[in-house]
Amino acid sequence: MPGSATAEIYFIVTMMVLILVISGVSVFFFMKTYKKEMRERAKRVEKKAAAKAAVAREAKSVDQ
């Protein structure tokens, strides 16, 4: 069949482009979720440190 080699090349190129687009979208959403989780983790760490400091201040005031 004439042109079948060209059709196969177009098909392969199209599939590769589709794979790259899907991979790019996946990486975008992964990074978005990762950044969100890191912000939430930082807030939890700050909250935990503040609670620990409050307990330490309270224990210090009780000792005096």
N, C-alpha and C positions, 0 to 999 in steps of 0.2 A: 504494500500500500504506500503510495507516494505521500510524503508529508507526515508519516507516522512518527518518525524520529523527532521532528519539530514539535509535534503534539505532545510527545512524552517529555521533552525538555520543558515546554510550557507548563505541563502538569507538575513536574518536579519543582520548578521554580515557584509556582503558585502554592504548593504544599509547604515549601520552605518559608515563604513569606507568611503564610498562615501560622506556622509554628512560631516564627519570630514574634508575630503580633500577640499570639496567646501567651507566650513567655513574657513578653514585655508587660502585658496587663497583669499577669500573675505577680511579677516582681513588684509592680506599682502597688497592688493591694497588700502584698506582704509587707512592704516598707511602711505603708500607711498604718497597718495594724501593729507592726513592731514599734513604731514611734509612739503610738497611743498607749501601748502597754508599758513602755519605758517611762512615759509621763506619769501614768498611774502608779507605777512602782516607786518613782521618786516621791510622789505624794504620800504613799504609805510609809516610806522610810522616814520622811519628815514628821509625819504624824506620830510614828512610833518613838522617834527621838524626842519630840515635844512631850509625849506622855511620860517617857522615862525621866526627863528633866523635871517635870512637875512632881513626880513621885520622889525624886531626890531632894527637891526643895522642901517638900512636905516632911520628909524624914528628917531633914536638917532642922526644920523649925520645931519639930517635936522633941528633938534631942536637946534643944536649948532651953 
